Amino acid sequence: MRKLLFALALLLGVIFLIGRLAEIHTIVATLRQGDLRFIGLALGVQVLWYLNAGYNLKILYRALGLEESPARLALMALGANFFGVVVPSGGMSGLTVFIAEARQQGYSASRATVAGVVYLFFEYAGFLAVLGLGLVVLIRRNNLTPADIVASILMAGLALGLGALLYLGAYSGPLLARVLSALAQGANRLLWPLLHRPYLSESRARTFALDAGEGLQALRRQPHAVLLPATLGVVSKMLQVLALWLVFLAFHVPHSLGTVVGGYAIAMLFMIISPTPSGIGIVEGVMTVALNSLNVALGAAAVITLAYRGITFWLPFLLGPLAFRALGHLPLTPPPIPPPPARGGAP
């Protein structure tokens, strides 16, 4: 399945790039104009971001009874980012990479999916903390717009909805199964006039929910296992803010901490809720306008936006296919060794 997934992602990636070559050329030219020392540091921060993601996923995997190395999980996160762009579906299509790896290595795909969803929830929760600071900056500078308010409400609703499903599964796998089955049934009814066949399998939804519920209940029984991932979710956003600050330094643009936090918060907000993959075509304009409203000159705001998107979006995107290939060359993770039986127990 990994080879088929790689071929599909590569094909879609090439098609996606063909329409964006001019934009990539502009970003490369922009980055060349900056101070390469700070550009290099921003790239290093982006590497730390993926290492943080790998370590965070490692903790969640272990709590769910799965074993994977942080390096492999970091590559999976990079590949999932690429797949989530070329096959947009609200950020969830990237989970296909985790499912494919689980099947390749012979462990529970449902629990791997749960780890990915819990990781995504903590990423959203960490962003909400930064978004709160960003909104305070915008309010104090009288720059908060109705679009920002609506987008923030949608973001909060998305995080709360995802959190509600996780909470439901942590306390009742059968109840989660009924909810997911009902959602699958509703989706099938909605799409029946177009497809004339069921789009989602209700039985698979129930099976997935029961297995996922067992994993979530295991997490609930060890609350300490989610404290560090929750903290790393906030660290993830701090690293992205740091990268944006380094881009400001690279182009010698006057700024304040509030400008950096506010600009990042609005850019990330519209990236998440945007109907386009990773906010392509939307974030660039929104972030430029947001920075300009925060007293950054329009030309400088455009340069900062292009450079930041080049480092945090385009470079990881271009490295995505290499991450897929690297996964195929890494040795399989050995299964965990079961503990020896207690002395004097039954053989």
C-alpha positions as CSV (number, residue, x, y, z in Angstrom):
1,M,0.0,0.0,0.0
2,R,2.9,2.3,0.7
3,K,4.1,2.2,-2.9
4,L,0.6,2.9,-4.3
5,L,0.2,5.8,-1.8
6,F,3.6,7.2,-2.8
7,A,2.8,6.9,-6.6
8,L,-0.6,8.6,-6.1
9,A,0.8,11.4,-3.9
10,L,3.7,12.0,-6.3
11,L,1.4,12.3,-9.3
12,L,-0.9,14.7,-7.5
13,G,2.1,16.6,-6.2
14,V,3.4,17.1,-9.7
15,I,0.1,18.4,-10.9
16,F,-0.1,20.7,-7.9
17,L,3.3,22.1,-8.5
18,I,2.8,22.8,-12.2
19,G,0.3,25.5,-11.4
20,R,2.5,27.0,-8.7
21,L,5.9,27.2,-10.4
22,A,5.8,31.0,-10.7
23,E,5.0,31.4,-7.0
24,I,7.8,29.1,-6.0
25,H,10.2,31.1,-8.2
26,T,9.1,34.3,-6.5
27,I,9.6,32.8,-3.0
28,V,13.1,31.6,-3.9
29,A,14.0,35.0,-5.2
30,T,12.6,36.6,-2.1
31,L,14.6,34.3,0.3
32,R,17.8,35.1,-1.5
33,Q,17.3,38.8,-0.6
34,G,17.2,38.1,3.1
35,D,20.1,37.6,5.6
36,L,21.0,34.0,5.1
37,R,22.1,33.6,8.7
38,F,18.6,34.2,10.0
39,I,17.0,32.3,7.1
40,G,19.2,29.3,8.1
41,L,18.1,29.6,11.7
42,A,14.5,29.7,10.6
43,L,15.0,26.5,8.6
44,G,16.6,25.0,11.7
45,V,13.6,25.9,13.7
46,Q,11.4,24.2,11.1
47,V,13.5,21.0,11.5
48,L,13.0,21.2,15.3
49,W,9.3,21.5,14.6
50,Y,9.2,18.1,12.9
51,L,11.4,16.6,15.5
52,N,9.0,17.9,18.1
53,A,6.1,16.3,16.1
54,G,8.0,13.0,16.0
55,Y,8.6,12.9,19.7
56,N,5.1,14.0,20.5
57,L,3.7,11.1,18.3
58,K,6.1,8.7,19.9
59,I,4.7,9.5,23.4
60,L,1.1,9.0,22.1
61,Y,2.0,5.8,20.3
62,R,3.5,4.3,23.4
63,A,0.6,5.3,25.5
64,L,-1.7,3.4,23.0
65,G,0.5,0.3,23.2
66,L,2.3,0.9,19.9
67,E,6.0,1.2,19.2
68,E,7.6,3.5,16.6
69,S,10.8,5.5,16.5
70,P,10.6,9.3,16.7
71,A,12.6,9.6,13.5
72,R,10.1,7.4,11.5
73,L,7.2,9.3,13.0
74,A,8.8,12.6,12.1
75,L,9.1,11.4,8.5
76,M,5.5,10.2,8.7
77,A,4.4,13.7,9.8
78,L,6.3,15.2,6.9
79,G,4.7,12.8,4.5
80,A,1.3,13.4,6.0
81,N,1.7,17.1,5.5
82,F,2.5,16.5,1.8
83,F,-0.5,14.2,1.4
84,G,-2.8,16.5,3.2
85,V,-2.0,19.2,0.7
86,V,-2.4,17.2,-2.5
87,V,-5.5,15.4,-1.2
88,P,-7.2,18.1,0.9
89,S,-9.9,16.9,3.3
90,G,-9.8,19.2,6.3
91,G,-6.4,18.0,7.4
92,M,-7.6,14.4,7.9
93,S,-6.2,12.9,4.6
94,G,-2.7,13.0,6.1
95,L,-3.8,10.3,8.5
96,T,-3.7,8.0,5.5
97,V,0.1,7.9,5.9
98,F,-0.2,6.7,9.5
99,I,-2.7,4.0,8.5
100,A,-0.5,2.8,5.6
101,E,2.5,2.5,7.9
102,A,0.5,0.7,10.5
103,R,-0.7,-1.9,8.0
104,Q,2.8,-2.2,6.6
105,Q,4.2,-2.9,10.0
106,G,1.4,-5.1,11.3
107,Y,-0.1,-3.1,14.2
108,S,-3.5,-1.5,14.8
109,A,-4.3,1.0,12.1
110,S,-7.2,2.3,14.3
111,R,-4.9,3.1,17.2
112,A,-2.4,4.7,14.9
113,T,-5.3,6.9,13.6
114,V,-6.3,7.7,17.2
115,A,-2.7,8.8,17.9
116,G,-2.8,11.1,14.8
117,V,-6.2,12.5,15.8
118,V,-5.1,13.2,19.4
119,Y,-1.9,14.8,18.1
120,L,-4.0,17.0,15.8
121,F,-6.3,17.9,18.8
122,F,-3.3,19.1,20.9
123,E,-2.0,21.1,17.9
124,Y,-5.4,22.8,17.7
125,A,-5.4,23.4,21.5
126,G,-1.9,24.8,21.4
127,F,-2.9,27.1,18.6
128,L,-6.0,28.3,20.4
129,A,-3.7,29.5,23.2
130,V,-1.6,31.5,20.8
131,L,-4.8,32.7,19.0
132,G,-6.0,34.1,22.3
133,L,-2.9,36.2,22.6
134,G,-3.2,37.3,19.0
135,L,-6.7,38.4,19.4
136,V,-5.7,40.4,22.4
137,V,-3.1,42.2,20.3
138,L,-5.7,42.9,17.6
139,I,-8.2,44.2,20.1
140,R,-5.7,46.5,21.8
141,R,-4.7,47.9,18.4
142,N,-8.3,48.2,17.2
143,N,-7.6,45.8,14.3
144,L,-10.0,43.0,15.0
145,T,-12.4,42.5,12.1
146,P,-15.7,40.6,11.8
147,A,-13.9,38.0,9.6
148,D,-11.4,37.4,12.4
149,I,-14.2,36.9,14.9
150,V,-16.1,34.4,12.7
151,A,-12.9,32.5,11.8
152,S,-12.0,32.3,15.5
153,I,-15.4,30.9,16.3
154,L,-15.2,28.3,13.6
155,M,-11.7,27.3,14.8
156,A,-12.9,26.9,18.4
157,G,-15.9,24.9,17.2
158,L,-13.6,22.6,15.2
159,A,-11.4,22.0,18.2
160,L,-14.3,21.4,20.5
161,G,-16.0,19.0,18.1
162,L,-12.8,17.0,17.8
163,G,-12.3,17.1,21.5
164,A,-15.9,15.9,22.1
165,L,-15.4,12.8,19.9
166,L,-12.2,12.0,21.7
167,Y,-13.8,12.4,25.1
168,L,-16.8,10.3,24.0
169,G,-14.4,7.5,22.9
170,A,-12.4,7.7,26.1
171,Y,-15.5,6.9,28.2
172,S,-17.6,4.7,25.9
173,G,-16.3,2.9,22.8
174,P,-19.8,1.5,21.9
175,L,-21.3,5.0,22.1
176,L,-18.6,6.4,19.9
177,A,-19.4,3.5,17.5
178,R,-23.0,4.5,17.4
179,V,-22.1,8.1,16.7
180,L,-19.7,7.3,13.9
181,S,-22.1,4.9,12.4
182,A,-24.8,7.5,12.4
183,L,-22.4,10.0,10.8
184,A,-21.5,7.5,8.2
185,Q,-25.2,6.8,7.5
186,G,-25.9,10.5,7.2
187,A,-23.0,11.0,4.8
188,N,-24.2,8.1,2.7
189,R,-27.7,9.5,2.5
190,L,-26.3,12.9,1.5
191,L,-24.1,11.5,-1.2
192,W,-26.5,8.8,-2.5
193,P,-28.0,11.0,-5.3
194,L,-24.5,11.6,-6.7
195,L,-22.9,8.2,-6.2
196,H,-25.8,5.8,-6.1
197,R,-23.9,3.6,-3.6
198,P,-22.8,3.9,0.0
199,Y,-19.7,6.0,0.3
200,L,-18.8,5.0,3.8
201,S,-19.0,1.6,5.4
202,E,-21.0,1.7,8.6
203,S,-19.7,-1.6,9.8
204,R,-16.1,-0.4,9.4
205,A,-17.0,2.8,11.3
206,R,-18.3,0.7,14.2
207,T,-15.2,-1.6,14.2
208,F,-12.9,1.4,14.0
209,A,-14.7,3.1,16.9
210,L,-14.5,0.1,19.1
211,D,-10.8,-0.4,18.6
212,A,-10.2,3.4,18.9
213,G,-12.3,3.5,22.0
214,E,-10.1,0.9,23.7
215,G,-7.0,3.0,22.9
216,L,-8.7,6.2,24.2
217,Q,-9.7,4.5,27.4
218,A,-6.1,3.4,27.8
219,L,-5.1,7.0,27.5
220,R,-7.8,8.0,30.1
221,R,-6.4,5.5,32.6
222,Q,-2.9,7.2,32.4
223,P,-3.6,11.0,32.3
224,H,0.1,11.7,32.8
225,A,0.6,10.3,29.3
226,V,-1.2,13.3,27.7
227,L,0.3,16.1,29.8
228,L,3.6,16.1,27.9
229,P,1.9,15.9,24.4
230,A,-0.4,18.8,25.4
231,T,2.7,20.8,26.4
232,L,4.5,19.9,23.2
233,G,1.4,21.1,21.3
234,V,2.1,24.6,22.7
235,V,5.8,24.3,22.1
236,S,5.0,23.5,18.4
237,K,3.3,26.9,18.0
238,M,6.0,28.7,19.9
239,L,8.5,27.3,17.4
240,Q,6.4,28.6,14.5
241,V,6.2,32.0,16.1
242,L,10.0,31.9,16.6
243,A,10.5,31.1,12.9
244,L,8.3,34.1,11.9
245,W,10.4,36.3,14.2
246,L,13.6,35.1,12.6
247,V,12.1,36.0,9.2
248,F,11.5,39.5,10.4
249,L,15.1,39.7,11.5
250,A,16.3,38.3,8.1
251,F,14.7,41.2,6.2
252,H,15.5,43.9,8.9
253,V,11.8,44.8,9.2
254,P,10.9,46.8,12.4
255,H,8.5,44.9,14.6
256,S,7.3,44.1,18.1
257,L,6.4,40.9,19.8
258,G,2.7,41.7,19.4
259,T,3.1,42.2,15.7
260,V,4.8,38.8,15.3
261,V,2.2,37.0,17.5
262,G,-0.8,38.8,15.9
263,G,0.4,38.2,12.4
264,Y,1.1,34.5,13.1
265,A,-2.2,34.0,14.8
266,I,-4.2,35.4,11.8
267,A,-2.2,33.5,9.2
268,M,-2.5,30.2,11.0
269,L,-6.2,30.7,11.7
270,F,-7.1,31.2,8.1
271,M,-4.7,28.3,7.1
272,I,-6.7,25.9,9.2
273,I,-10.2,27.0,8.3
274,S,-9.4,27.8,4.7
275,P,-11.3,25.7,2.0
276,T,-8.0,25.5,0.0
277,P,-5.2,23.1,1.1
278,S,-3.1,24.7,3.8
279,G,-4.6,28.0,2.9
280,I,-3.0,28.3,-0.6
281,G,-4.0,31.5,-2.2
282,I,-5.7,32.8,0.9
283,V,-3.1,32.9,3.7
284,E,-0.7,34.8,1.5
285,G,-3.2,37.7,1.1
286,V,-4.6,37.5,4.6
287,M,-1.2,37.5,6.3
288,T,0.0,40.4,4.2
289,V,-3.1,42.5,5.1
290,A,-2.9,41.5,8.8
291,L,0.8,42.5,9.1
292,N,0.1,45.7,7.3
293,S,-2.7,46.5,9.7
294,L,-0.2,45.9,12.5
295,N,1.9,48.8,11.2
296,V,4.2,46.8,8.9
297,A,4.7,48.5,5.5
298,L,2.8,46.8,2.8
299,G,5.8,45.9,0.7
300,A,7.7,44.5,3.8
301,A,4.5,42.6,4.8
302,A,4.4,40.9,1.4
303,V,8.1,39.9,1.6
304,I,7.7,38.5,5.2
305,T,4.7,36.5,4.1
306,L,6.4,35.0,1.0
307,A,9.5,34.1,3.0
308,Y,7.6,32.6,5.9
309,R,5.4,30.5,3.7
310,G,8.4,29.4,1.7
311,I,10.1,28.1,4.9
312,T,7.0,26.7,6.7
313,F,4.9,25.5,3.8
314,W,6.8,25.1,0.5
315,L,10.0,23.5,1.8
316,P,8.2,20.8,3.9
317,F,5.9,20.2,0.9
318,L,8.8,19.7,-1.4
319,L,10.5,17.4,1.1
320,G,7.3,15.3,1.5
321,P,8.0,12.8,-1.4
322,L,11.6,12.3,0.0
323,A,10.0,11.5,3.4
324,F,7.8,8.8,1.7
325,R,10.9,7.3,0.0
326,A,12.9,7.4,3.2
327,L,10.1,5.5,5.0
328,G,10.5,2.7,2.5
329,H,14.2,2.3,3.2
330,L,14.1,2.4,7.0
331,P,14.1,-1.0,8.8
332,L,10.8,-2.1,10.1
333,T,10.2,-1.3,13.8
334,P,10.5,-4.6,15.8
335,P,7.4,-5.5,17.8
336,P,7.6,-4.8,21.6
337,I,9.0,-7.7,23.6
338,P,6.3,-8.9,26.0
339,P,7.4,-8.9,29.7
340,P,8.5,-12.3,31.1
341,P,5.9,-14.2,33.2
342,A,6.0,-13.6,36.9
343,R,8.2,-16.0,38.9
344,G,6.2,-18.9,40.1
345,G,3.3,-18.2,37.7
346,A,1.8,-20.5,35.2
347,P,4.1,-21.3,32.1
